[in-house]
Amino acid sequence: MGYRESMRREAEKLEVSGWVRNRRDGSVEAMVCGTDDAIAAIIAWARTGPRFSKVERVLVENDQVITSVGFTVIFTE
């Protein structure tokens, strides 16, 4: 299982909504919504990702307040 699908499953466990997608440069981008604790937990998960993943860095931006329901894997950018 890849990073995006693993993140979707982790987000569902944590009751985090939003989306995750691959970018053209090979990086992964995600937008998440949830409680402060749930967001902190998904960010912590993102720093290591699923087994066999290679995470070089995680950048976090807090510049929007949005509402989302569910968590989606986006297959194209």
Residue pairs with C-beta under 8 A, 6 or more apart in sequence:
1 9
1 50
2 50
3 20
3 28
3 49
3 50
3 53
4 20
4 21
4 22
4 28
4 73
5 73
6 49
6 50
6 53
7 20
7 28
7 30
7 42
7 45
7 46
7 49
7 50
8 20
8 71
8 72
8 73
10 16
10 42
10 45
11 17
11 18
11 20
11 32
11 42
11 71
12 71
14 34
14 38
14 41
14 42
14 45
15 34
15 35
15 38
16 32
16 33
16 34
16 38
16 39
16 41
16 42
16 71
17 32
17 33
17 34
17 68
17 69
17 70
17 71
18 30
18 31
18 32
18 33
18 68
18 71
18 72
19 30
19 31
19 68
19 71
19 72
19 73
19 74
20 28
20 29
20 30
20 71
20 72
20 73
20 74
21 28
21 29
21 30
21 73
21 74
21 75
21 76
21 77
22 28
22 29
22 77
23 29
23 77
24 77
30 46
31 66
31 68
32 39
32 42
32 43
33 39
33 66
33 67
33 68
34 42
43 58
43 60
46 55
46 58
47 55
47 58
48 55
49 55
